[in-house]
Amino acid sequence: MRIALAVGRFEPIGGSERYALDLAEQLCLAGDELVILSAGGHAPLPPGAERIEFAPLGNFFAASKDYPDGAAALADLSVDVILLVSGVAPWVARLLAQRAPLVRFVQDHTFFCPGLNKRRKDGSICNSPAPMACVPRALDGGCLDLPRGWAGARRILGRVRELGQMGSARHILVASEYMREELEAAGARPREITVCPYFTQEQPDPNASLPPDLAEFFEAQAPRPVFLCAARLVPEKGVEFLLEAMARVPDCALILAGEGPLLDSLKADAQGHGISDRILFTGWIAPPAMRAILTHVRASIMPSLWAEPFGIVGIEAMAHARAMIACDVGGVRQWLEDEITGLLVPPHDIPALVQAIGRLTEDPALAAQLGQAGQAKVAAEFRAQRHVKVLRRVLQEALG
C-alpha cells in the first residue's frame, strides 16, 4: 500500500508524535510506501519515505479562511489511503478524505469531547457521555475547557455533527477499550471502531550508562530505592499529588523526568514538603538516558488525574521489567492488571498512593515480580508486529 501518515508535527513532542515516528518506521519495514504529511518537524524520515508539508495539520482550531492554499498543498498527494493520527479541524479531515480513503486513529478526547479533555472545573474526571450531555456545562461553566454560552454550544453541535459523519473517516482506530466505549457512548458507530493498542520498541539495555548527575543522585540516595515519574509537568498529570504522597514515605526517592509550566511551583512544593534532597527534577530525558534510569529504578509511577486514553509510559516501563503504580483512570486498565503487572490507586487518593509506594519500597521482591509479569504482558500484547497487523488490516478494508 501507499499510505499517507498525517500528523501535526513529525518530531518527538509527546506520546502521539512519538507513536507516529515509531509507526512510520514499522510501516516502511512492512514494505509499504509512506508519505509523511505534517505541518513540520525535524525528525529524520524512515528510508524510502517522502514528506509533504500541510500546515493546517498543526492547528486543531484551524479556520479554512486562514489557509487559502490548503487544497493546493495536497495537489501532489497520490496515495491509496490516509491514516490520520492527530486531532484536526473538521474541514481539514474532509479535505483529506477527498484525496483518498481516510482512517483516523483517535488518540485523545478532542474528537468527541466539546471540553477537549473530559475534565470538570473542579479537576475531576467527567463521566458524562459527550457531547449532548455537555449542554448544561455550556450554561453553568462546570467544564474546565468548554467556553460558556453560544461559543460552547457551537462546539457541542460541531462534535455532534462530526460524530454523525465519523469525522469523514471510513474507520476509526483507538488504543483502548475505554476509548472505544467513550466513542460509542458519544454516538459513533460501533462496527466502524477497532481497538488497536499501542506498541513499544523499548528493550532492556544492561549496558546503558547513567549521565553523571543521575549517577550521583542514585549514589546519594542509596540504600533508598528510587522511583520514576515521566510526565509533562501540568496539573492533569497529578505530580503535585505525587509529591504530597512522597513526603509521607520517607525511605524512598523520586526522579521527575519532564518539562512544563508547573516546574517552579513543583520545586517549591518539594521544598515545602521537606523532600528536596530526595527529588531530582531532570527536565526532558533523551531515550538512552531513560533506558539507563529504567534499569536502576524500583518502579515507575503514573499519577494522572485525567482520563488517560492509554498511558504509553506504562508499557515502556513494563518493557524494562519495572513495576507500575498508576491511577485507575481512562484506558490504564488496558495494560495494568492490579496486583499482577502493577498497583492501581484511585485518583486523588493520597493514602492509597502512599500505601502503594510504601509496599514497593519495603518489598523489592514484589516489585520484581510485578515487573516481570509486566514485561511478559508487553511481549505478548504490545509489540509492533501485532499492532501493525491489525492496523494494516483496517487500512486494507478501508480501501475495499
C-alpha positions in Angstrom: 0.0 0.0 0.0 1.0 3.6 -0.5 0.0 5.3 2.8 -0.1 8.9 3.9 0.6 9.2 7.6 -0.9 12.5 8.6 0.4 14.0 11.9 0.6 17.5 13.3 4.3 17.5 13.9 6.7 14.8 12.8 9.0 15.1 15.8 9.1 13.5 19.3 7.0 16.1 21.2 4.6 13.9 23.1 3.2 10.4 23.1 1.1 10.9 19.9 4.0 12.2 17.9 6.4 9.5 19.3 3.8 6.9 18.2 3.8 8.4 14.7 7.6 8.2 14.4 7.7 4.6 15.5 4.7 3.7 13.3 6.3 5.3 10.3 9.4 3.1 10.7 7.3 -0.1 11.2 5.1 0.6 8.1 8.2 1.0 6.0 9.7 -2.2 7.4 6.4 -3.9 6.4 7.0 -2.9 2.8 4.5 -0.1 2.5 5.3 3.1 0.6 5.0 6.0 3.0 4.3 9.7 2.7 4.6 11.8 5.8 2.0 14.5 5.8 2.7 17.1 8.5 2.8 20.7 9.4 6.5 20.4 10.1 9.0 18.6 12.3 12.7 17.8 12.3 12.7 14.0 12.8 14.5 12.1 10.0 12.4 10.1 7.7 12.5 6.3 7.5 14.3 5.0 4.4 12.2 5.4 1.3 9.6 7.7 2.9 8.6 11.0 1.4 7.4 14.2 3.1 4.7 16.8 2.2 4.1 19.8 4.3 0.4 20.6 5.1 0.2 23.5 7.5 -3.4 23.1 8.8 -2.5 19.7 10.4 -0.6 21.6 13.1 -3.7 23.6 14.3 -6.7 21.9 15.9 -8.7 25.1 15.7 -7.6 26.0 12.1 -10.0 28.1 10.1 -10.2 27.4 6.4 -10.0 31.1 5.5 -6.6 31.3 7.2 -5.3 28.6 4.8 -6.4 29.6 1.3 -3.8 27.3 -0.3 -4.8 24.3 1.8 -6.2 22.2 -1.1 -3.3 23.2 -3.3 -0.8 21.8 -0.8 -2.4 18.3 -1.4 -2.3 18.5 -5.2 0.7 16.2 -5.4 -0.6 13.7 -2.9 -1.1 10.4 -4.6 -1.8 7.6 -2.1 -4.1 4.6 -1.6 -5.2 5.5 1.9 -4.6 8.2 4.5 -4.0 7.4 8.2 -4.7 10.5 10.4 -3.2 10.3 13.9 -3.7 13.8 15.1 -6.8 15.8 16.0 -7.7 18.3 13.3 -10.3 20.8 12.4 -13.3 19.2 10.6 -12.7 20.9 7.3 -9.1 19.5 7.3 -10.4 15.9 7.7 -12.9 16.5 4.9 -10.2 17.8 2.6 -8.0 14.7 3.3 -11.0 12.4 2.7 -11.4 13.9 -0.8 -7.9 12.8 -1.7 -8.1 9.1 -0.5 -10.0 6.9 1.9 -9.4 8.2 5.4 -8.8 6.2 8.5 -8.4 8.0 11.8 -6.5 6.9 14.9 -8.4 8.8 17.7 -5.7 9.2 20.3 -7.4 11.6 22.7 -10.8 13.0 23.6 -10.8 16.0 21.3 -12.7 14.1 18.6 -15.8 13.8 20.7 -15.5 15.9 23.8 -16.5 19.5 23.4 -14.4 20.3 26.5 -11.5 18.6 24.9 -10.1 16.6 27.9 -13.1 15.2 29.9 -12.3 17.4 32.9 -14.7 19.3 35.1 -13.9 22.7 36.5 -13.1 21.2 39.9 -10.5 19.0 38.3 -12.4 15.7 38.5 -13.0 13.4 35.5 -16.2 13.9 33.6 -18.1 10.7 33.2 -21.0 12.1 31.1 -21.4 10.8 27.6 -20.4 13.5 25.2 -21.3 15.7 23.6 -25.1 16.5 24.1 -24.8 15.9 27.9 -22.4 18.8 27.9 -25.2 21.4 27.1 -25.7 22.3 30.8 -21.9 22.8 31.2 -22.1 25.5 28.5 -24.5 27.3 30.7 -23.1 26.8 34.2 -19.4 26.8 33.4 -18.9 23.4 35.0 -16.5 22.2 32.3 -12.8 23.2 32.7 -12.2 23.9 29.0 -15.6 24.4 27.4 -16.5 28.0 26.6 -19.7 29.3 28.1 -22.7 30.5 26.2 -23.1 30.3 22.4 -19.4 29.6 21.8 -19.7 26.4 23.9 -23.0 25.5 22.2 -21.4 25.8 18.8 -18.6 23.5 19.8 -21.1 20.9 21.1 -23.1 21.0 17.9 -19.8 20.6 15.9 -18.9 17.5 17.8 -22.4 16.0 17.2 -22.1 16.7 13.5 -18.6 15.2 13.3 -19.6 12.1 15.2 -22.5 11.6 12.8 -20.1 11.8 9.9 -17.4 9.7 11.7 -15.0 12.6 11.2 -15.1 12.0 7.4 -13.3 8.6 8.1 -14.2 5.2 6.8 -12.9 3.6 10.0 -11.7 4.7 13.4 -8.9 3.1 15.5 -8.5 3.6 19.2 -5.8 2.3 21.6 -8.0 1.0 24.4 -11.4 -0.5 25.2 -12.0 2.6 27.3 -11.8 4.9 24.2 -14.0 2.5 22.2 -16.7 2.7 24.9 -16.3 6.5 25.1 -16.8 6.9 21.3 -19.8 4.6 21.3 -21.4 6.5 24.2 -20.8 9.7 22.2 -22.6 8.3 19.2 -20.0 6.8 16.9 -21.0 3.6 15.1 -19.6 0.5 16.9 -18.9 -1.5 13.7 -16.6 1.2 12.4 -14.3 1.3 15.5 -11.4 -1.1 16.1 -9.2 -1.3 19.3 -5.5 -1.4 18.3 -3.4 -0.9 21.5 -0.1 1.0 21.2 3.2 -0.8 20.9 6.6 -0.1 22.3 10.0 -0.9 20.9 11.7 -0.5 24.2 14.1 -3.2 25.3 16.2 -3.6 28.4 19.8 -2.3 27.9 22.1 -3.5 30.7 24.9 -1.5 29.1 23.1 1.8 29.2 25.1 4.3 31.3 23.7 6.9 33.6 24.6 10.6 32.9 26.9 11.9 35.8 24.1 13.9 37.6 21.8 10.9 37.6 24.6 8.5 38.8 25.4 10.9 41.6 21.7 11.0 42.6 21.4 7.2 42.8 24.6 7.1 44.8 23.5 9.8 47.2 20.1 8.1 47.8 21.5 4.6 48.5 20.2 2.4 50.0 16.8 4.1 49.4 15.0 2.7 46.3 14.4 5.3 43.6 11.1 5.7 41.7 10.5 7.3 38.4 7.7 9.6 37.2 8.0 10.6 33.5 5.3 13.2 32.7 4.6 16.6 31.4 4.5 19.0 34.4 0.9 20.1 34.1 -2.0 19.8 36.6 -3.8 16.9 35.0 -0.7 14.6 35.3 -1.0 14.7 39.1 2.6 15.4 40.0 1.6 17.7 42.9 -0.5 14.8 44.3 2.6 12.5 43.9 4.9 14.9 45.8 2.5 15.0 48.7 2.5 11.2 48.8 6.3 11.1 48.6 6.5 13.3 51.7 4.7 10.6 53.6 7.1 7.8 52.5 10.5 8.8 53.9 12.5 5.8 52.8 12.5 6.3 49.0 13.4 8.9 46.4 12.0 10.1 43.1 13.2 11.2 39.7 10.8 13.6 37.9 11.5 13.5 34.2 9.6 16.1 32.2 9.1 19.7 31.5 6.1 22.0 31.8 4.6 25.2 33.3 4.4 23.7 36.8 8.2 23.2 37.2 8.9 26.1 39.5 5.8 25.5 41.7 6.6 21.8 42.0 10.1 22.6 43.1 8.6 24.9 45.7 6.2 22.1 46.8 9.1 19.7 47.2 10.9 22.3 49.3 7.8 22.9 51.3 7.3 19.2 52.0 11.0 19.0 53.1 11.8 16.4 50.4 14.0 18.4 48.0 17.0 16.3 48.9 15.4 13.1 47.6 13.6 14.6 44.5 15.5 15.1 41.2 14.0 17.3 38.5 15.7 16.3 35.3 13.7 18.0 32.6 13.2 16.1 29.3 15.3 12.9 29.2 16.7 11.5 26.0 15.8 7.8 25.2 19.3 6.4 26.0 19.4 8.0 29.4 15.8 7.0 30.1 16.7 3.4 29.4 19.5 3.7 31.9 17.1 5.1 34.5 14.7 2.3 33.9 17.4 -0.2 34.6 18.1 1.3 38.0 14.7 2.4 39.5 12.5 0.3 41.7 9.2 1.2 39.8 7.6 3.8 37.7 4.6 5.9 38.8 1.9 7.5 36.6 -0.3 9.6 39.0 -2.6 11.0 36.3 -5.8 12.7 37.4 -7.4 13.0 34.0 -8.8 10.2 31.8 -5.7 9.0 30.1 -6.7 7.4 26.8 -4.0 4.8 27.3 -0.8 5.8 29.0 2.1 4.7 26.8 4.8 5.4 29.5 3.3 2.4 31.3 4.2 -0.2 28.7 7.6 1.5 28.2 8.4 0.9 31.8 7.0 -2.6 31.8 9.1 -3.5 28.8 12.1 -2.9 31.1 10.6 -5.2 33.8 9.7 -2.3 36.0 6.6 -2.4 38.2 4.0 0.3 37.6 1.9 2.3 40.1 -0.8 4.2 38.3 -4.1 6.0 39.0 -7.1 4.0 37.8 -8.2 6.4 35.1 -9.2 6.1 31.4 -7.5 3.4 29.5 -4.9 2.4 32.1 -6.5 -1.0 32.7 -5.7 -1.9 29.1 -2.2 -2.7 30.2 -2.1 -2.6 34.0 -3.6 -5.5 35.8 -3.9 -4.7 39.5 -1.6 -6.8 41.7 -0.4 -8.6 38.6 1.6 -6.1 36.5 1.4 -3.2 38.9 -0.7 -1.4 41.5 -3.8 0.7 40.8 -4.9 3.5 43.0 -7.9 5.8 42.8 -7.2 9.3 41.5 -6.7 12.0 44.2 -6.5 9.2 46.9 -3.2 10.2 48.6 -3.4 7.5 51.3 -3.8 4.8 48.6 -0.8 6.2 46.7 1.2 6.3 49.9 0.4 2.7 50.6 1.3 1.6 47.1 4.7 3.4 47.2 5.3 2.1 50.6 4.7 -1.5 49.6 7.2 -1.4 46.8 9.7 0.5 48.9 9.6 -2.2 51.6 9.2 -5.2 49.3 11.7 -5.4 46.4 10.6 -9.0 45.6 7.1 -7.8 45.0 8.3 -5.0 42.7 10.4 -7.5 40.8 7.5 -10.0 40.5 5.2 -7.3 39.1 7.9 -6.0 36.7 8.5 -9.5 35.3 4.8 -10.0 34.7 4.5 -6.7 33.0 7.4 -7.5 30.8 5.7 -10.7 29.7 2.5 -8.8 29.0 4.3 -6.3 26.8 5.9 -9.2 24.9 2.5 -10.8 24.3 0.3 -7.8 23.6 2.2 -4.6 23.0 4.8 -5.2 20.3 5.0 -3.7 16.8 4.2 -6.9 14.8 0.8 -7.3 16.5 -0.1 -3.7 16.2 0.9 -3.3 12.6 -1.0 -6.5 11.6 -4.3 -5.1 13.0 -3.6 -1.6 11.6 -2.8 -2.8 8.0 -6.0 -5.0 8.0 -8.1 -1.9 8.8 -6.3 0.1 6.1 -6.9 -2.6 3.5 -10.6 -2.9 4.5 -10.9 0.9 4.1 -9.5 0.5 0.5 -12.2 -2.1 -0.2 
